[in-house]
Amino acid sequence: MVKNKTIKDSVIARWSVLLLASAVMFFNYYFYDALSPLKDLMQTNLGFSSTDYGLFMSAYSVPNVFLLMAVLGGIILDKIGIRITGFSFVFLMGLGALITYYGASDTFLAGGLGYDFMNSFLPKYNPALKMMYFGFFVFGLGAETSIVVLSKIVVKWFKGKELALALGLNVAIGRLGTALALNISRKLAEPIWTDAIWVGVIFLWIGLLTYIVYMLMDVKFDKEVKEETTLKEPEDEFKWKDLVDLITNKTFIYITLLCVTFYSAVFPFIKYAPDMLTNKYGLDPEISGSISAILMYGTIILTPLFGWIADNKGKSATLMYLGSALLIVSHLLFAKTMITPYVPIFLLGVAFSLVPAAMWPAVTKIVGENKLGTAYGAMFSVQNLGLWAFPILIGSVLEASNPGVAEKLAAGEHAVYDYTNPLLMLAFLGVLGLVFAFLLKKADKEQGYGLELPNIEE
């Protein structure tokens, strides 16, 4: 029987969808990292310590760790579909970003709406930290499920076609948002430092409009394939047993553990990278942000390249293994040498291209498409445990390893942080990732999902 052509078979339509989904990812990543170059300004203007900064950054992951929102969002996605789920959670991103900005604004600090309430509890923490924490919490509530939705959109339109390349490009464009944030956020902080946050807010609301455009294309696609009518078989519906099947699947467990260890050694590092480079190498904060951004520029080119390799040549499990090894080398070079920062940043960028380019398409071989939102959501929830814990741990280890530095900086004296111990901690995460990558490759041989085989179907 000849398969009827749909809008998905149009090259222009398919890649237009990728562009729309990637634009939303770009805005998401931009705001997530727009505050990384502003650590010292938060210390100066809001009285944050390194521990406070780490606590604030961890707020992003609280709903996804303790409320399991990423996995619940994935289940909601599989239950009610891409359009409603995506719109709701992209809206939450914009709302959370707006609250975060408000918490740092002069209006709030002058006793604006909510100030007295935020000042009425937990006196150890200042009201700005609590309001910004709440805003970043709401942003994280929307952001992780939005990434699940955007990933499923790419799978929906590219499965059986250029899937790993498309997912790689989606991630690469998202990381371009991070690169831009690291490059320009500090510049946007002059003369009013909160303007750097406000630009991220505007981006996210543009992202909501972009998602609405995608929804119109998705309606047309669903009408053509009649996904929500009689062609949808009962066995294609999500069942709670599917979640049990996932968490008892050895291959899925190992790829999830690799996910959490790998991303915990990268994303929290990015939050501190500009400050680390300033303290270790004596660089100007703007230059430190620009060097940190190099990590993302490399991934923009290499992630689609490694995705193309996974599509056409296979070897996804091997690519993840190599990426984990490079992660260890990068953090050890930062921790124990004074080699030019461009070398470890470049190696980290290669690692950060290898693992995601192979990992996310590989999940589609382990689970069916009707369970994909749940699978990605479960992985993101576990991943967020690391994204919650390690910004706090890095800040705490940094303070404990550098007694008196925070007090000197608060008093306007010159002092620098020694980042050796936090970096060694991240290198150890890379070692754990290498172990899980090895176990993943072994489990795939036993269970036969074909992670080493090409993604493109003959």
N, C-alpha and C positions, 0 to 999 in steps of 0.2 A: 504494500500500500504506500502510495506517495504521500509524504508529509506536506500538509498545507503550509505555505509561506506565511510568516507573521512579521510584524514590525521589527522583531528581534533579529530577523535575517537581513535586515537592511544595515549595511555597514555604517552609514551615516547616523541612523537612529541609535544603534547600539553604542557607538562611541560618543554620541551626544549625551546619552544617559551616563556613561562613565564620567564625562566632563562635569555634568551637574552634580553627581554624587561626590566627585572629588573636590568640587568647590566647597561643598558643605564640610567635608573632611578638612580642607585647608583652613577654613574659618575656625573650626573646632580646635585644631592643633595650634593655631596662632594664639588664641586666647589662653590656652592651657600653659603656654610657655612665655607669654608676654610679660609675666611678672618675674621671670628668672633673672634678668639683668637688673632688677630693681631692689634686690635684697638689701643693699646698703642704704638705699633711700627709704625703705621701710624702717630700718633701724634708726635713721636720722629723724624722719618725719613722724613716725608712729610709735617709736620706742620699742620696736621688736628686737628680741634677742635671736640668736641662731636657732635656739630651741623653739621660740615662738614662730619663726619663719617655717621651720620644718613642720610644726603642728598645723599651721595654716595650709601649707601645700598638701598635707595628708587629708584635709577635709574633702578633697575631690573624691577620694576612694571610700569614705565612710559609708555612703548609701549602698555601694556595691559590695562591701565586705560584710557589714552588720545587718543590712536590710536585704541583702541578696538581690539588689535591683537589676544587676546585669543579667542574672539568670532568669529572674521573674520577667524582665523586659523581653528576653529571648522567647520565653513561653508565651507572653502576650503577643509578640510578633508572629509566632507560629499559629496563634489562635485567631487574631483579628486582622492580620495582614500588615503589609508594608506601609500603606498610606496613612492610616490613622495613627499607628504606633510611631512612625517617623515624625509626623507633624507634631505630635504631643511632646516628644522628647527633644526635638530641635527647639521648640518653644521654651522648654525648661532651661536649655542651655542659655538662651538669650536673657531669660529672666534672672538666672543665677549670676550671669556676668554683670547685669545692671545693679544687682544688690551688692556685689563685690565692689564695684566702682563707688557706689554710694557710701559704703563703709569707710572708704579711704578719703572721701571728699571733705572739703571744708565745711559744707552744709551740715553733714552729720557730726563732725568733730566740734562744731559750734553749738551742739545741743539739739540737732534736728530730730525728726521723727525716729523714734526707736532708741535714741541715745540713752535716755533715762532707764529704759527697760534693760538695755544691755549693760548698764552700769550697776544694776540692782542685784546681780548674782556673780559668783566666781570672781571676787575682787582681785585675785592674783593676776587676772588677765584684763587688759584694757578693752574698752568698748569697741574700738576699731577692729581689734583682732577678732572679737566675737561676731561682729556684723559681717566682716569679710569672710570669716570661717563659714558662716551660714550661707553667704552668697556662693562661695566656692563649692559648698556642699550641694546646693541646688544645681549649679552648673555640672558637677560630676554626676548627679542624678540623671541629668539628661544626656550627658556626653557619651558615657559608655554604652548605653542602649542605642544611642544614635549610631555609634560605630558598628554595633551588631547589625542594625538595620541597613546601613550603607554597604556592609560586607555582603549581606544577603541580596541586596539589589544587584551588585556586581555578579554574584553567582547566578542569579535568576536570568540575567541577560547574556552571560558569557559561558555558562556551563556547556561543555562539549566543544567550545570554541577556544578563544585565546584567554582562558581563565586566569592562569598564574600571571601572565603579562598584564591583564587588566587589573587584578588585585595588586600587583606590584606597582603599577602606575597610580592606582588609587592611594596607596600608602605613600608613594613618592611625592605626590602633589600635596598630601597632608603634611608631610615633613617639610615641604617648601614653606608652609605656614609657620612651622617652628623656626626654620632658618631665617625667615623674614622678621619674626618676632625677636630673635636673638640679635639680629643686625640693627633694627631700627627702634626697638622699644626704648633703649637708653636715649637715643636722639630725640624721640617724641616726648621724653620726660623734661625737656627744657622749653620754656621756663617753668611750666606747671607740671609737676611730676605725674599727677593723676591722668594727664592727657594720654599717657601711654596705655592706661587701662581703658579709657574711653574709646579709643580706636578699635580695640578688641570687641567692645560691646557693639559698636556699629557693624563690624564685620559679621557678627553672629546673627543680627537681625536681617542683614542682606542674605545670609545663609538660609533663613526661614523662607524668604521669598523665592530663593533658588529651588528649595525643596518643593514648593507649591508647583513650580513649572514641571519638575519631574513627575509629580502626582498626575498631571494631565496626560503625560505619555504613558504612565502605568495603567491608567484607566483604559486607554486604547488597546494596550497589550492584553490586558485581562479579558476584554471583550472578544478579542480575536481567538484566544486559546480557551475561552470559557472556563477559566480556572475555578470560578465560584458558582458554577452551575452543575449540570448532571455529569460532566466528565470527571468531576472530583470524586474518587472512590473513597469509601469509608476507611479503608486501611491506610489512606494517605493522611488522615487526620492525626494531630498530635495526641498522644496518650501519656499519662503520668508514668506508665511503665517505661516509656522511652528514656526518661531521666534516670531511672534505676539502671537501665541497660548501659547508659553512658558511663555512669560512675563505677560500674563493675567491669568495664572494657579496659583491658590492660594497655592496649596501644593508646587509647584516649587518655588514660591516666598519665602515661609518660609524656605525651605531647603537652598536656596541661601543666605538668610539673616543670617541663622545660620552659614553657611559656612564662610561668611566674618567676623562675629564677633568672631567666634571661632579661625580661623587661624590668625586673627589680634592680638589675645592675646597670640599666641604661637610663630610664626615665628619671629616677631620683638623682642620678649623677648629673643629668642635664640641668636640673634645678639648681645645682650648686656649682656647675662647671665655670660660669663667668667669675664667680667669687673665688673659686679655687685657683684659676689662672692668675687673677689679680694678686692673690696672696702668695702663691708659689713663685711666680715669675716677675712680680712687680710691675705688671702691665696696667695700663689705663683701662678702666671698666668698659669703655666703648670697644677697645681693641679686644678685650677678653670675650665680649659678646660676639664679635665678628669671628674670632677663632673658633668659638664653640659652634657657630653656625656652619663651619666647614663640614662638621660631622653630617649635617643634613644634606648639604650640597652633594656629597659623595653618594648618599643613599638615593637621591633623586635620579641619578644615572644608573647606579648599580642594581637597585631593587628591581626595576623592569628587566634589566639584563639577566639577572639570576632567575627571574620569573620566566623569561623566554627559555632559559636552559631547562627549568623544571617542566615547562610545557612540552618541549620538543625532545629533550634528552633524558628527562627523569632525574634520578639521584636526589630526591628531596630530603631523605633522611641524612644522606651524606653532607648535603649543604648545611643542614642544621648543626651537624657535628663540627664542621669546620668553623662555622660562625661562633660557636661556644668557645672553641679553642682561642680564636683571635680576641675574644672578649677578655680572657684572662691576661693575655699578653699586653693589651692596651692598658688595663688598670695597673698592672705591675710596673709598666714603664712610667706611668704618672707617679706611682707611689715611691719607687725606689731609685729613680734616675732624674737627672736634670736635662735629659734629651729635649730638643726643641718640641714644643707641644703639638706641632703639626703632624709628627709621626704617629703618636698614640691616638690622636683625634682621627687621622686617616684610617688607622687599623680598626678603630671602634666603628667608623662609618661602614667599612666593609662587612664587619660582623653584623651590624645593624641592618645590612641589606640581605645578607645570606639567610638569616633565620626567618624573618617575616615573609620573604619571597617564597620560601619553601613551606613554611608552617601552615599558613591560612588556606591555601589550595589543598594541602594534604588532608585537612579536616574533612573536606567534601568527599574524600575516598573512604573515610572511616564511618561517616554517618550519612543517612539519606537527606535529601533536600528539605523534606517536611520536618526534619528534626534539627536543621542547621541553625536556626535562630537560638534554639535551646542549647545546642552544643557550643556555639560561639559565646552565648551568654554565660554558660557555666565556666568556660575558660576565662572570660573577662572578670568574672567574680573572684576566681582564685587569683588571677593576675593582680587584681586590685588589692588583695591582701598584702602583696608586696609593695604596691604603690602607696598604700596607706602607711605601712610600718617603716619602710626604709627612709623616707624623708625625715621622719621623727628620729630614727636611729642614727642617721648621718649627723643630724643637728646635735643630738645628745652626745655621741662619741666625739664630735668636734669640740664641744664645750668641755667635756671631761679631759680630753687630750691637751687642751689649751687653757689651763686655769688662769683666770685674771684677764684674758684678752677681751672678753665682752665688756668688762667694767672699764678697761682702758679706752676702748672705742667709744663707749657711752660718755666718757669724760672728755672726749675730743683729743685723746693722745694717739700717737702712732703705735699700731700693733698689728701683727699678722697672725693668721691661723696656719697651723701645720696640718695639712690634710692627709698625712700618711696613713693613719689608722683607718679612717673612713674608706680610703681607696683600697686598702688590703681587705677590708670587709667585703667590698664589691667584687674584688678578684676571687674571693672564696665562693661567692655566688656563681661566678663563671665556672669554677671547678664542679659545683653541683650540677650546673647546666650540662656540662660535658658528660657527666655520668648518666643523666637522664636521656641525653641524645644517643648515647651508646645503647641504653636499655630500649629506647624507642626503635632503633634500627633492628635490634634483636627480636623484639616483639612483633614487628611488621613481618619478619621472615616467618615467624610461627603462625601468625593469623592471616597472612596473605592479602593485605589490603593493597599492595602494589605501590607503596610510597616511593620506590626507586624507579617506577615505570613512568613514561611520559604522561602528561595530563591531557594532551589533545587526543581525542578519540579518532581511531582510523575510520 
